[in-house]
Amino acid sequence: MKTIDELLSEGVAGKRVFVRADLNVPLDGTTITDDGRIRAVVPTVKALADAGARVIVASHLGRPKGAPDPAFSLAPAAARLGELLGADVAFAEDTVGSSAEAVVTGLADGGVAVIENLRFNAGETSKDDAERAAFADKLAGLADVYVGDGFGAVHRKHASVFDLPKRLPHYAGYLIATEVGVLKKLTDEVKRPYVVALGGAKVSDKLAVIDQLLGRADRLLIGGGMAYTFLKAKGYEVGISLLQEDQIPAVQEYIERAEKNGVELVLPVDVLVAPEFPDLKTKAPANPTTVAADAIPADQEGLDIGPETRKLYASKLADAGTVFWNGPMGVFEHPDYAEGTKAVAQALVDAPGFTVVGGGDSAAAVRTLGFDENAFGHISTGGGASLEYLEGKTLPGLAALED
């Protein structure tokens, strides 16, 4: 995989460089609530612009249905990128139409432009190879060189991620090079004990990575909504907690395999429960109750790990040589249910080894809860991509850059 440093050494002045970024940031209307992914691509964009390239930044945002939708416009992200660069950033109101062509044509050396949401064109996400290829051909017409730096999208076989690099000289940006280096530390260069903390809502989203980790990790800590399927698999009452009953047989098999393989599988010993899900808009007090994990009332819902579990998980992370954390421990968006996630984040900060926050909600939680990002070894921009890499899957966007 050739890197941006090789491209810069070859010279980029006057060249049109297409940067596939990941500007898929959360929005409240037109207000960006977490700009982490935009900040992550700034080093690549700035290096190219400083070297005189004409930089065309492209990304998706949300899940529009292959047609323009103002709710998913990249205009706020383009404006924020300009603020972070301290420079004007032009914005094209389409992807490969007259506005994009005019904006790209108007770029001076060192100029930066953002084109509109790639998913406003059905060809970006199409499962039809010919439709994707046709869109990739149009994108290729905008540029001379391709730089892949949207790590959060490399697990998608999309036109701008998989097909476009085949049509242009291609290089990995700084973010992707960093992310791949980190993932190798989680697979090929692991320092032990290797502890993995998994949370989030659905156990089905994590089964494949658990399957792999049962042969690699020393300890697995389970929290979040997915924990209740594990507790149910052990025969516990989980009340009205989030539960995937169809996954119980698989979870039971994993519990048995963990014991057989000598992997310490750690489940909550107490949880915070309430009769209903909290109001995340008003954040009105929820008045939860703490109960033992095997004593959840039938009419209550588990919404965070309890104080004893927080202490337990912190102790299991205290000597870690390598930590990977993906998924919050509870409904961290509400202050009454943020302590479990906060405790795990603090335990990563205190751990002596290399710590990785695996993107998605975990990365958002770290920032929301006020932690210093530099206190962690790495905060990934791609939760899904990280998980699929750890599952051993071939990621289309990385494979395209390696060709």
C-alpha positions as CSV (number, residue, x, y, z in Angstrom):
1,M,0.0,0.0,0.0
2,K,1.6,3.3,-1.1
3,T,1.2,6.2,1.3
4,I,0.7,9.9,0.9
5,D,4.3,10.5,1.8
6,E,5.3,8.7,-1.4
7,L,2.8,10.8,-3.3
8,L,4.2,14.0,-1.8
9,S,7.7,13.0,-2.6
10,E,6.6,12.6,-6.3
11,G,5.2,16.1,-6.3
12,V,1.5,17.1,-6.4
13,A,1.6,20.8,-7.3
14,G,-1.2,21.5,-9.8
15,K,-2.6,18.0,-9.6
16,R,-6.3,17.3,-8.8
17,V,-6.2,15.0,-5.8
18,F,-9.5,13.2,-4.8
19,V,-9.5,12.5,-1.1
20,R,-12.1,10.0,0.0
21,A,-12.7,11.2,3.6
22,D,-15.2,10.1,6.2
23,L,-17.1,13.3,7.2
24,N,-20.1,11.2,8.4
25,V,-20.6,13.3,11.5
26,P,-23.6,13.5,13.8
27,L,-25.9,16.5,13.2
28,D,-28.5,18.2,15.2
29,G,-30.2,20.0,12.4
30,T,-27.3,21.7,10.7
31,T,-25.2,21.7,13.9
32,I,-22.3,19.2,14.1
33,T,-22.3,17.6,17.6
34,D,-19.0,15.7,17.2
35,D,-16.4,16.8,14.7
36,G,-13.9,14.1,15.4
37,R,-14.0,12.6,12.0
38,I,-13.5,15.9,10.3
39,R,-10.5,16.7,12.5
40,A,-9.1,13.2,11.6
41,V,-8.7,14.0,7.9
42,V,-7.2,17.5,8.4
43,P,-3.6,16.3,8.4
44,T,-4.0,14.7,5.0
45,V,-5.9,17.5,3.4
46,K,-3.5,20.2,4.8
47,A,-0.4,18.3,3.6
48,L,-1.7,18.1,0.1
49,A,-2.9,21.7,0.0
50,D,0.4,22.9,1.4
51,A,2.2,21.0,-1.4
52,G,0.1,22.8,-4.0
53,A,-2.4,20.1,-4.8
54,R,-6.0,21.0,-5.9
55,V,-7.8,18.9,-3.2
56,I,-11.3,17.5,-3.8
57,V,-12.7,16.1,-0.6
58,A,-15.6,13.6,-0.9
59,S,-17.6,11.7,1.7
60,H,-21.0,10.2,2.5
61,L,-23.2,11.3,5.4
62,G,-26.0,9.3,6.8
63,R,-28.2,7.0,4.7
64,P,-30.0,9.0,2.0
65,K,-31.7,6.8,-0.5
66,G,-29.6,7.5,-3.6
67,A,-31.1,11.0,-4.2
68,P,-30.5,14.5,-2.8
69,D,-31.8,15.1,0.7
70,P,-31.1,18.4,2.4
71,A,-31.1,16.7,5.8
72,F,-27.9,14.9,4.8
73,S,-26.0,17.7,3.1
74,L,-22.3,17.9,3.6
75,A,-22.4,21.7,3.7
76,P,-21.9,21.9,7.5
77,A,-19.0,19.5,7.3
78,A,-17.4,21.6,4.6
79,A,-17.8,24.7,6.6
80,R,-16.2,23.0,9.7
81,L,-13.3,21.7,7.6
82,G,-12.6,25.2,6.4
83,E,-12.5,26.4,10.0
84,L,-10.1,23.7,11.0
85,L,-7.9,24.4,8.0
86,G,-8.0,28.1,8.5
87,A,-8.8,28.5,4.8
88,D,-11.7,28.9,2.5
89,V,-13.2,25.6,1.3
90,A,-15.4,25.6,-1.8
91,F,-18.5,23.6,-1.8
92,A,-20.1,21.8,-4.8
93,E,-23.9,21.3,-4.5
94,D,-23.8,18.0,-6.4
95,T,-21.4,15.1,-6.8
96,V,-20.5,14.8,-10.5
97,G,-22.8,17.4,-12.0
98,S,-22.3,21.0,-13.2
99,S,-21.6,22.4,-9.8
100,A,-18.9,19.9,-9.0
101,E,-17.3,20.4,-12.4
102,A,-17.3,24.2,-12.0
103,V,-15.9,24.1,-8.4
104,V,-13.1,21.7,-9.4
105,T,-12.3,23.7,-12.5
106,G,-12.1,26.8,-10.4
107,L,-9.6,25.4,-7.8
108,A,-6.2,27.1,-7.7
109,D,-3.1,25.3,-6.6
110,G,-3.4,24.7,-2.8
111,G,-7.2,25.1,-3.0
112,V,-9.7,22.7,-1.3
113,A,-13.2,21.8,-2.2
114,V,-15.8,19.5,-0.8
115,I,-18.4,17.9,-3.2
116,E,-21.9,17.0,-2.0
117,N,-22.8,13.7,-0.3
118,L,-21.7,10.8,-2.5
119,R,-24.8,8.8,-1.4
120,F,-27.0,11.4,-3.2
121,N,-26.1,9.3,-6.3
122,A,-27.5,5.7,-6.3
123,G,-24.3,4.5,-8.0
124,E,-22.3,5.0,-4.9
125,T,-23.9,2.2,-2.9
126,S,-25.3,0.1,-5.7
127,K,-24.8,-3.7,-5.6
128,D,-24.8,-3.7,-9.4
129,D,-21.2,-3.6,-10.5
130,A,-21.9,-1.7,-13.7
131,E,-23.9,1.0,-11.9
132,R,-21.1,1.5,-9.4
133,A,-18.5,1.5,-12.2
134,A,-20.4,4.2,-14.1
135,F,-20.4,6.5,-11.1
136,A,-16.8,5.7,-10.4
137,D,-15.9,6.7,-14.0
138,K,-17.6,10.1,-13.5
139,L,-15.8,10.7,-10.2
140,A,-12.5,9.7,-11.8
141,G,-13.1,12.5,-14.4
142,L,-12.7,15.0,-11.6
143,A,-9.2,14.0,-10.5
144,D,-5.7,12.9,-11.4
145,V,-4.9,11.0,-8.2
146,Y,-6.8,9.2,-5.5
147,V,-6.1,9.3,-1.7
148,G,-8.1,7.0,0.5
149,D,-8.5,8.4,4.0
150,G,-12.0,7.5,5.0
151,F,-11.3,4.6,7.3
152,G,-14.9,4.5,8.6
153,A,-16.0,3.4,5.1
154,V,-13.3,1.0,4.0
155,H,-15.5,-2.1,4.9
156,R,-18.0,-0.9,2.3
157,K,-17.8,-2.1,-1.4
158,H,-18.9,1.4,-2.6
159,A,-17.9,3.2,-5.8
160,S,-15.8,5.9,-4.1
161,V,-14.1,3.3,-1.8
162,F,-13.6,0.2,-4.0
163,D,-14.1,1.1,-7.7
164,L,-12.5,4.6,-7.9
165,P,-9.0,3.7,-6.7
166,K,-8.7,1.2,-9.6
167,R,-9.2,4.1,-12.0
168,L,-6.5,6.4,-10.7
169,P,-3.0,6.2,-9.1
170,H,-3.9,5.6,-5.5
171,Y,-2.4,6.1,-2.1
172,A,-3.3,5.8,1.6
173,G,-3.8,9.0,3.6
174,Y,-2.4,9.5,7.1
175,L,-5.5,8.4,8.9
176,I,-5.8,5.1,7.1
177,A,-2.1,4.4,7.5
178,T,-2.4,5.1,11.3
179,E,-5.6,3.0,11.7
180,V,-4.0,0.0,9.9
181,G,-0.9,0.3,12.0
182,V,-3.1,0.3,15.2
183,L,-5.1,-2.7,14.1
184,K,-1.9,-4.7,13.5
185,K,-1.0,-4.1,17.1
186,L,-4.4,-5.7,18.0
187,T,-3.8,-8.8,15.8
188,D,-0.1,-9.4,15.0
189,E,1.8,-7.5,17.6
190,V,-0.3,-8.0,20.8
191,K,1.2,-7.3,24.2
192,R,-0.5,-9.3,26.9
193,P,-2.7,-9.4,28.9
194,Y,-5.0,-8.6,25.9
195,V,-8.3,-7.4,27.3
196,V,-11.3,-6.6,25.1
197,A,-14.3,-4.7,26.4
198,L,-17.4,-5.0,24.3
199,G,-20.7,-3.2,24.7
200,G,-23.4,-1.6,22.6
201,A,-27.0,-2.7,21.9
202,K,-27.0,-5.9,19.9
203,V,-25.0,-9.0,20.6
204,S,-25.6,-10.0,16.9
205,D,-23.3,-7.1,15.8
206,K,-20.4,-8.6,17.9
207,L,-20.7,-12.3,17.4
208,A,-18.2,-12.6,14.6
209,V,-15.6,-10.6,16.4
210,I,-16.2,-12.5,19.7
211,D,-15.7,-15.7,17.7
212,Q,-12.2,-14.5,16.6
213,L,-11.3,-13.1,20.0
214,L,-12.0,-16.3,21.8
215,G,-8.8,-17.5,20.2
216,R,-6.8,-14.3,20.8
217,A,-7.9,-12.4,23.9
218,D,-7.0,-13.2,27.5
219,R,-10.2,-11.5,28.9
220,L,-13.5,-10.4,27.4
221,L,-15.6,-7.9,29.4
222,I,-19.2,-7.7,28.3
223,G,-21.5,-4.7,28.9
224,G,-24.2,-2.6,27.3
225,G,-27.5,-4.0,25.9
226,M,-25.8,-7.1,24.6
227,A,-24.9,-8.2,28.1
228,Y,-28.5,-9.1,28.8
229,T,-28.5,-11.8,26.1
230,F,-25.4,-13.3,27.9
231,L,-27.1,-13.1,31.3
232,K,-30.2,-14.8,29.8
233,A,-28.0,-17.5,28.4
234,K,-26.8,-18.2,31.9
235,G,-30.4,-18.7,33.0
236,Y,-31.0,-15.3,34.6
237,E,-34.2,-13.2,34.5
238,V,-33.5,-10.0,32.5
239,G,-36.9,-8.4,32.8
240,I,-37.7,-6.1,29.9
241,S,-34.1,-5.5,29.1
242,L,-32.8,-5.5,25.5
243,L,-32.7,-9.2,24.5
244,Q,-32.0,-11.1,21.3
245,E,-33.5,-14.5,22.1
246,D,-32.5,-16.0,18.8
247,Q,-28.8,-15.4,19.7
248,I,-28.9,-17.3,23.0
249,P,-27.7,-20.6,21.6
250,A,-24.7,-19.0,20.0
251,V,-23.9,-17.1,23.2
252,Q,-24.1,-20.3,25.3
253,E,-21.7,-21.9,22.9
254,Y,-19.3,-19.0,23.2
255,I,-19.5,-19.1,27.0
256,E,-18.5,-22.8,26.9
257,R,-15.8,-22.1,24.4
258,A,-14.3,-19.3,26.5
259,E,-14.0,-21.6,29.5
260,K,-12.5,-24.3,27.3
261,N,-9.9,-21.9,25.7
262,G,-9.0,-20.3,29.0
263,V,-10.4,-17.0,28.1
264,E,-11.8,-15.1,31.0
265,L,-15.3,-14.0,30.0
266,V,-16.5,-11.4,32.5
267,L,-20.2,-10.4,32.8
268,P,-21.9,-7.8,35.0
269,V,-22.5,-8.7,38.6
270,D,-24.9,-5.8,39.2
271,V,-26.9,-3.5,36.9
272,L,-28.9,-0.2,37.0
273,V,-32.6,-0.8,36.2
274,A,-35.7,1.3,35.7
275,P,-39.2,0.6,34.5
276,E,-38.7,2.5,31.3
277,F,-36.1,3.9,28.9
278,P,-34.9,7.4,29.9
279,D,-35.8,10.6,28.0
280,L,-32.7,11.5,26.2
281,K,-34.0,14.9,25.1
282,T,-34.9,16.4,28.5
283,K,-32.5,14.1,30.4
284,A,-35.1,14.2,33.3
285,P,-33.9,12.2,36.4
286,A,-34.6,8.5,35.9
287,N,-34.1,7.4,39.5
288,P,-32.6,4.0,38.7
289,T,-32.3,1.1,41.1
290,T,-29.2,-1.0,41.5
291,V,-29.8,-4.8,41.6
292,A,-27.7,-7.9,41.3
293,A,-27.3,-9.2,37.8
294,D,-29.2,-12.4,38.7
295,A,-32.1,-10.5,40.3
296,I,-33.4,-8.1,37.7
297,P,-37.2,-7.6,38.3
298,A,-39.5,-8.8,35.6
299,D,-40.9,-5.3,35.0
300,Q,-37.5,-3.5,34.9
301,E,-35.0,-2.8,32.2
302,G,-31.2,-2.9,32.6
303,L,-29.7,0.3,31.4
304,D,-26.1,0.4,32.7
305,I,-23.6,-1.7,34.6
306,G,-23.7,-1.2,38.4
307,P,-21.0,0.1,40.8
308,E,-19.6,-3.4,41.7
309,T,-19.3,-4.2,38.0
310,R,-17.5,-0.9,37.4
311,K,-14.9,-1.9,40.1
312,L,-14.6,-5.4,38.7
313,Y,-14.0,-4.2,35.1
314,A,-11.5,-1.6,36.3
315,S,-9.6,-4.4,38.1
316,K,-9.6,-6.6,34.9
317,L,-8.1,-3.7,32.9
318,A,-5.6,-2.6,35.5
319,D,-2.7,-4.8,34.2
320,A,-3.6,-4.8,30.5
321,G,-0.8,-4.8,28.0
322,T,-3.3,-4.2,25.2
323,V,-6.9,-3.0,25.4
324,F,-9.6,-2.8,22.7
325,W,-12.9,-1.2,23.7
326,N,-15.9,-1.1,21.4
327,G,-19.4,-0.1,22.6
328,P,-20.7,1.8,25.6
329,M,-21.6,0.0,28.9
330,G,-25.0,1.7,29.1
331,V,-27.2,4.6,27.9
332,F,-24.3,7.0,28.4
333,E,-26.3,9.9,26.7
334,H,-28.3,10.2,30.0
335,P,-26.3,11.3,33.1
336,D,-28.0,8.6,35.3
337,Y,-26.6,5.9,33.1
338,A,-23.2,7.3,32.1
339,E,-21.1,6.0,35.0
340,G,-20.5,2.5,33.6
341,T,-19.1,3.9,30.4
342,K,-17.2,6.6,32.2
343,A,-15.6,3.9,34.5
344,V,-14.4,1.8,31.6
345,A,-13.0,4.9,29.8
346,Q,-11.2,5.9,33.0
347,A,-9.8,2.4,33.4
348,L,-8.4,2.6,29.9
349,V,-6.8,5.9,30.8
350,D,-5.2,4.3,33.9
351,A,-4.2,1.0,32.1
352,P,-0.4,0.6,31.6
353,G,-0.7,-0.8,28.1
354,F,-1.7,0.3,24.6
355,T,-5.4,1.3,24.6
356,V,-7.7,1.6,21.6
357,V,-11.2,3.1,21.6
358,G,-12.9,1.3,18.7
359,G,-14.9,4.1,17.0
360,G,-18.6,4.7,16.8
361,D,-20.5,5.3,20.1
362,S,-17.4,4.6,22.2
363,A,-15.5,7.4,20.5
364,A,-18.5,9.7,20.9
365,A,-18.8,8.7,24.6
366,V,-15.2,9.6,25.3
367,R,-15.7,13.1,23.9
368,T,-19.1,13.6,25.4
369,L,-17.9,12.5,28.9
370,G,-15.1,15.0,28.7
371,F,-12.0,12.8,28.5
372,D,-8.8,14.0,27.0
373,E,-8.4,12.2,23.7
374,N,-4.6,12.1,24.1
375,A,-5.0,10.0,27.2
376,F,-5.8,7.0,25.0
377,G,-3.4,5.2,22.7
378,H,-5.8,5.6,19.8
379,I,-9.4,6.6,19.1
380,S,-10.6,4.9,15.9
381,T,-12.8,6.7,13.4
382,G,-14.4,3.5,12.2
383,G,-16.2,1.1,14.6
384,G,-17.6,-1.2,11.9
385,A,-14.4,-1.2,10.0
386,S,-12.3,-2.0,13.1
387,L,-14.6,-4.9,14.0
388,E,-14.5,-6.4,10.5
389,Y,-10.7,-6.2,10.5
390,L,-10.6,-8.0,13.8
391,E,-13.0,-10.6,12.5
392,G,-10.4,-11.4,9.8
393,K,-12.5,-10.1,6.9
394,T,-11.0,-8.5,3.8
395,L,-12.0,-4.8,3.8
396,P,-12.7,-3.7,0.2
397,G,-11.4,-0.2,0.6
398,L,-8.0,-1.5,2.0
399,A,-7.8,-4.2,-0.7
400,A,-8.3,-1.5,-3.4
401,L,-5.5,0.6,-2.0
402,E,-3.1,-2.4,-1.9
403,D,-3.5,-3.3,-5.6
